[in-house]
Amino acid sequence: MVDRFPQLESTRRTRLGSPGFAGLLLLVLPLRGLAAAGPAKVEKTIDATPTPRVSLSNIRGRVIVKGWEKPQIHLVSTTSSPRVEVDVEVMPFQGPAEKVHLTTHPLDPSLSAKEKTTDYLLDVPLGSSVEIRNPEGEVQVERLQGDASIDSVGAPITVSDVAGHLAVRSLAGDIRITHCSGRVEANSVCGSLYFFSPAGTEMRASTTSGKIVYEGDFLAGGEYQLKNWNGDVDVFTSPTGSFELNAKSIKGKVIRDPEFSLRPKRHSASRLNGANSFAGTSDTGKATVELTSFSGTIHVSRQHVDH
Amino acid sequence: MPEELHKQAGGRSEACRVFDDELAAYLEGEERPAVAAHAELCRFCDVVLKDLQQLVFQARSRELEEPPARVWAHIRATLDAEGAFREPLSPWVRWLRNFEFLHPVPVAALASVIVIGAVLLGGPRFSTLRNPSPLLSDQSGMVATASNSAADEPAFRQTREQVGRLESSYREQETAIAPEVKADYQKSLDSLNSSIREAEYSMLQEPDNSVAREYLQAAYIRKAEVLASALETTGR
């Protein structure tokens, strides 16, 4: 058996949600198992290392990933059709899982979008790194110390308290990132980008027609690049913060509250002809902030206390 | 115990090994007189032969059962995922598929963006750009009287062609994308086309506007990424 299926020496695979076929697999492949049947909620707990890599490839549905203290991965999946399976691939074969791949697997290509919908709720060890692809479904990730890579096409993505490198992409969905302390990269085309209480020192964010909202301080040594095309860029920060600001909009305006006592740079004349821009330093300028828009308006305002 | 039985039969002899070698063929109906002859002399091998003959008889007497529809659906889904039912792809898309081992990075995006990025960032600067592409001009209606110098600029023309090929491939394949996903891609492409037109119009007015040039470059790269991502979706 091992000769015929050599990959099983290092991989555990489980198929959730299809009783008949999974039952057959139990006969053929003893390392595959059955967890539940039909369009239903399925739960599974996998022992893992403190820093596993978890990947999830879904089609449609809501995905929620939360870090917890246990060295375990707890999966709850809810399929909408008995013709949709959830493949669970665990590596290595024995001992705590170092990698776990979850894949939504429609058995019938003609299934409707609604039938392909699968919701996931994942609790993963705090040190996990996750990679999530969910083209038409909302993604929510909370409290991780590892890296997170999240892709969607049209759905919103919400991330909070991630300490590792965060890379988030959604073509048409909004992206909301709260209190993330690692390197942050957020990209969209039509969606808006929201950053609340950022705790990291490296941020690159861009969108084409969405707006960008940044609420929080700029940390010493940090580099922040916020760029969009025709949406507004709204920055709410402390007027006493230490940062060097470069703000420019080709067709729009740059507006800053008067209470921001930024010292203009000596040679701050814009290299843009007719563009509205400002370059100045607040306090000792420990952080570098670049705000760029093509035709949107850039606002730099005092941060609201209630946030 | 089979082992005891085997000892009673005099242990494993050369004849037993010949029996083992020829047993499968004998059970499949081939003429192997040594098998039957040895079974009459060796009690252990005789038991093995009779057990296997019984198994063969039982197996042949069972009717073949039709697998449940779910099994066929699974097989079909697997074959479909492997591309067995897919319509022939354009050479461009087939070339991009060669890089699928790089998944989950959008492979087509990677290939296209490398090419387009290299052209845009490494090629001649757009300093002579005075005119948006005719195609884009037609769409925007903003620069109908522009001169033709931009269309002759090599890097710009090459980039526009690359993106155009990607877009053609996408249009050929877009029926394979779920309607709601396609709508999101189209919305993004519309937004990027609008941005490209706006940047080109801006550069027409201010030829030395380096930021507008950067925006134009970024918009083309982003458009290539979106198209390649959409193409990858059609290949899943």
Interface residues (C-beta under 8 A of the other chain):
Chain A: S18 G20 F21 L24 S55 S57 R83 H105 P106 L107 D108 P109 A113 E131 R133 P135 E136 D151 V153 G154 L171 A172 V189 C190 S206 T208 S209 W229 N230 K248 I250 K251 R271 L272 N273 G274 A275 T292 F294 S295
Chain B: P68 R70 V71 A73 H74 R76 A77 D80 P104 A178 P179 E180 V181 A183 D184 Y185 K187 S188 S191 L192 S194 S195 E198 A199 S202 E206 D208 N209 S210 V211 A212 Y215 A218 A219 R222 V226 S229 T233
